């Protein structure tokens, strides 16, 4: 129905594998807040590799610049519990020697922190929280995480019932941290992240879809096109479903058809086959008689927006259920590349 990050250096830190530490209650509360005015300063450090500098903590925040490996910066404050990079979910609010100020992953720095605050550093001030990312998919199997990440023989233990960050995989003379986001990906597939509903409760971890700003923008744009029959160049949308989907996601003209887009996602093992894709996901059907397949943009709750028909027809952009199309058959959904 349509036309035609790499390897990372290990941070020199004795606590390399202590991914989730027991954090004091006052600190855990601050860990759920996002940045505004920093209230601490903790000295000068440097990057260990080239880094993206973002407007806020986490890979969902826009990139505002880059700095090379070895760049020096002043550490202003830190966030705990943001996007987990290599087992470290600490993010740093910094000012580089170049004058660039923003958020970087703590993983790629020489700070002594690892899922904890560097000496003399505190939590960044509060700001409105980022958009929610897809609701709960379910809880986290911590014992399975220990088995998957370290092999059999270690037991998942919450060392402090009043801290969600206290989980460890323990055995005789061994105590290792748990990469909770990695376990979410193991349980629910590509595109999941971990979160806590109550930092003061060790059993409050859950997994959710990571709905990125790219996906949120795709929903907004697709919704704005409802009822439209023609593109900005005057051509009809009918038969141009891949063009519609790529324009929504901001990656125009990457694939010649919806089915080729699907094959790329499937080869990368990013396709989910349930019929409840999160907002901003690409929803695929195909290949169909013409071999091109069909793709639409999910808006959540089992609904999607897209164009249907063949080239030259005059069907408008419509909203319809994911299960409404049976020919070509439903293939599944995937996070767009770039998310």
C-alpha positions in Angstrom: 0.0 0.0 0.0 3.0 2.2 -0.3 5.4 3.4 -2.9 8.1 2.9 -4.1 25.9 3.5 20.4 29.2 1.2 19.9 31.5 -0.3 22.4 32.2 1.6 25.6 35.2 1.9 27.8 34.8 0.6 31.3 34.8 3.4 33.9 37.7 3.1 36.3 35.6 2.5 39.4 35.9 -0.2 42.1 32.1 -0.3 42.2 31.8 -1.2 38.5 29.3 -3.9 39.0 27.3 -2.4 41.8 24.5 -1.2 39.6 21.9 -0.5 42.3 23.0 0.8 45.7 20.9 1.4 48.8 20.4 5.2 48.6 19.2 7.3 51.7 15.5 8.1 51.6 16.1 11.9 51.1 18.4 11.1 48.1 16.0 8.7 46.5 13.2 11.3 46.6 15.5 13.7 44.7 16.4 11.0 42.2 12.9 11.2 40.7 13.3 14.9 39.9 14.5 16.6 36.8 16.9 19.5 36.5 16.6 23.2 36.9 19.0 25.2 39.0 21.9 23.2 40.4 22.5 23.5 44.1 25.9 21.8 44.4 29.3 22.0 42.7 31.8 19.2 43.0 35.0 20.0 41.1 36.4 19.3 37.7 36.5 16.0 35.8 36.8 14.9 32.2 35.1 12.7 29.6 36.6 9.3 28.8 35.2 9.2 25.2 33.2 11.5 22.9 29.8 12.3 24.4 26.5 13.8 23.4 25.4 16.7 25.5 21.7 16.8 26.1 19.1 19.3 27.3 18.2 16.9 30.2 19.1 13.5 31.7 18.4 10.5 29.6 18.7 9.5 26.0 15.1 10.8 25.3 16.3 14.4 25.8 17.4 16.3 22.7 21.2 16.5 21.9 22.4 20.1 22.1 26.0 19.5 21.3 29.0 17.1 21.5 32.3 17.1 23.3 35.4 15.0 22.6 37.0 12.4 24.8 39.3 14.2 27.4 37.1 17.3 27.5 37.1 18.9 31.0 34.0 19.9 32.8 32.7 21.2 36.1 30.2 18.9 37.7 27.2 20.9 38.9 24.8 18.3 40.2 23.6 14.8 39.3 20.4 12.8 38.6 19.9 9.2 39.8 17.7 6.7 38.0 17.7 8.1 34.5 18.6 6.0 31.3 20.8 3.2 32.3 24.1 3.2 30.3 26.3 0.2 30.9 24.8 -0.4 34.3 25.2 3.2 35.4 21.9 5.2 35.6 23.6 8.4 37.0 23.5 11.5 34.7 25.6 14.6 35.3 24.7 18.3 34.8 28.0 19.9 33.7 29.6 22.9 32.2 32.4 22.2 29.8 35.6 24.3 29.4 34.1 25.3 26.1 31.2 26.9 27.9 28.6 24.3 26.8 26.3 23.3 29.7 24.0 20.3 29.6 23.5 16.7 30.7 25.8 13.8 30.0 25.9 10.1 31.0 28.1 9.6 34.0 29.3 6.4 32.5 31.6 8.2 30.1 33.4 10.4 32.7 36.1 10.2 35.4 33.8 11.0 38.3 34.0 8.5 41.2 30.2 8.0 41.1 28.3 4.8 40.1 24.6 5.0 40.7 25.4 7.3 43.5 26.4 11.0 44.0 30.0 12.0 43.6 31.6 13.4 46.8 30.4 16.9 47.4 27.6 16.6 44.8 23.9 16.6 45.3 20.7 16.1 43.3 19.7 18.6 40.6 16.7 20.8 41.4 13.2 19.9 40.4 11.5 20.7 37.1 8.4 19.4 35.4 8.8 15.7 34.8 9.3 14.4 31.2 6.3 12.9 29.4 5.3 9.5 30.7 6.6 6.6 28.7 3.9 4.1 28.0 2.5 2.9 31.3 3.3 -0.3 33.1 4.0 -3.5 31.2 4.4 -5.5 34.4 6.9 -6.1 37.2 10.5 -7.0 37.1 11.7 -10.6 37.8 14.8 -9.8 39.9 15.8 -13.5 40.3 15.6 -14.0 36.5 17.8 -10.9 36.2 20.4 -12.4 38.4 20.3 -15.7 36.5 20.5 -13.9 33.1 23.2 -11.4 34.0 25.5 -13.6 36.2 24.5 -17.2 35.7 22.9 -19.6 38.2 24.0 -19.6 41.8 23.2 -16.0 43.0 20.0 -15.0 44.8 18.2 -11.8 44.2 17.9 -9.9 47.6 16.5 -6.5 48.5 19.1 -5.4 51.1 16.8 -2.5 52.2 13.1 -2.9 52.0 12.7 0.9 52.1 14.9 1.5 49.0 14.0 0.4 45.4 17.7 0.8 44.6 18.9 -1.8 47.1 18.6 -5.0 45.0 21.7 -7.2 44.8 22.5 -10.6 43.4 24.2 -12.3 46.3 26.1 -15.5 47.1 28.9 -16.7 49.4 31.3 -13.7 49.4 29.6 -12.1 46.3 27.3 -9.1 46.0 26.6 -7.8 42.5 24.2 -5.1 41.3 21.2 -5.7 38.9 20.8 -3.9 35.6 17.0 -3.6 35.9 16.5 -2.0 32.4 18.4 -4.9 30.8 16.0 -7.3 32.6 13.0 -5.4 31.2 14.3 -5.8 27.7 14.8 -9.5 28.4 11.2 -9.9 29.6 9.3 -7.6 27.2 11.6 -7.0 24.2 13.2 -4.0 22.5 12.1 -0.5 23.6 11.5 -1.2 27.3 12.9 0.7 30.2 12.7 0.3 34.0 11.0 2.6 36.4 9.9 2.7 40.1 6.5 3.8 41.3 7.8 4.4 44.8 11.6 4.8 45.4 11.0 4.0 49.1 9.6 0.6 48.3 12.0 -2.2 47.1 9.2 -4.0 45.3 8.0 -1.0 43.2 10.1 -1.7 40.0 8.2 -2.1 36.8 8.8 -2.0 33.0 7.3 0.4 30.5 7.7 1.3 26.8 10.2 4.1 26.2 8.1 6.6 24.2 10.7 9.0 22.9 10.2 12.7 21.8 10.5 11.4 18.2 7.5 9.2 18.7 5.5 11.8 20.6 6.1 14.2 17.7 5.1 11.5 15.2 1.7 11.2 16.9 1.2 15.0 16.9 2.0 15.3 13.2 0.0 12.3 12.1 -3.0 13.6 14.1 -2.7 17.0 12.4 -3.0 15.3 9.0 -6.3 13.6 9.6 -8.7 14.2 6.7 -6.0 15.4 4.3 -6.0 13.9 0.9 -2.9 15.5 -0.6 0.7 16.0 0.4 2.4 19.4 0.4 3.6 18.7 -3.2 0.1 18.1 -4.4 0.3 14.3 -4.8 -2.3 12.2 -3.1 -1.4 10.4 0.1 -3.1 7.2 -1.1 -0.5 4.6 -1.9 2.2 6.6 -0.1 1.9 5.1 3.4 5.7 4.7 3.8 6.2 8.3 2.9 3.6 9.3 5.5 5.1 7.1 8.2 8.7 8.3 7.5 7.6 12.0 7.4 5.8 11.5 10.7 9.0 10.0 12.3 11.3 12.6 10.8 13.3 10.1 8.6 12.0 10.8 5.1 12.6 8.5 2.1 14.7 5.9 3.8 12.8 2.9 2.4 11.1 2.3 -0.9 8.1 0.5 0.7 6.5 -0.3 3.9 7.5 -4.0 3.6 11.2 -3.1 3.2 10.9 -0.9 6.3 9.4 -3.9 8.1 12.1 -6.2 7.0 14.8 -3.8 8.3 13.0 -3.7 11.7 12.5 -7.5 11.8 16.2 -8.2 10.8 17.2 -5.9 13.7 14.9 -8.0 16.0 12.8 -4.9 16.9 9.4 -6.2 15.9 6.6 -7.0 18.4 3.6 -9.0 17.4 0.9 -8.0 19.9 -1.8 -5.7 18.6 -1.5 -2.9 21.2 1.5 -0.8 20.0 2.5 2.2 22.1 2.0 5.8 20.7 4.4 6.6 17.9 5.3 3.1 17.0 5.2 1.9 13.3 2.5 -0.7 12.6 3.2 -3.0 9.7 1.1 -5.2 7.3 2.2 -7.2 4.3 3.6 -8.0 2.0 0.3 -8.1 0.0 -0.3 -8.7 -3.7 2.0 -5.9 -4.8 4.7 -6.7 -2.3 4.8 -3.2 -0.8 2.8 -3.9 2.3 1.3 -1.2 4.5 2.5 0.9 7.5 0.7 3.3 9.8 1.5 5.3 12.9 0.1 4.1 16.2 -1.6 6.6 18.5 -2.1 4.1 21.3 -5.1 2.3 22.7 -5.2 0.0 19.7 -5.6 2.9 17.2 -3.5 4.2 14.4 -3.4 6.9 11.7 -2.4 6.4 8.1 -3.3 6.4 4.5 -4.7 3.4 2.7 -5.3 2.4 -1.0 -3.1 2.5 -4.1 -1.3 5.2 -5.9 -3.6 7.7 -7.5 -6.6 7.0 -5.3 -8.0 9.8 -3.2 -8.6 8.3 0.2 -7.8 10.8 3.1 -5.6 10.2 6.1 -7.7 8.3 8.5 -7.8 6.9 12.1 -8.6 3.2 12.4 -8.0 0.2 14.6 -4.8 -1.8 14.4 -7.0 -4.9 13.8 -9.2 -3.2 11.1 -6.9 -4.2 8.2 -6.7 -7.9 7.4 -5.4 -7.7 3.8 -2.5 -7.5 3.7 -2.2 -9.4 7.0 -0.9 -7.8 10.2 2.8 -8.3 10.8 3.5 -6.5 14.0 4.8 -3.1 15.2 8.2 -1.6 16.0 9.9 1.4 17.4 11.1 3.7 14.6 14.8 3.7 13.9 16.3 6.6 15.9 14.2 5.8 19.0 
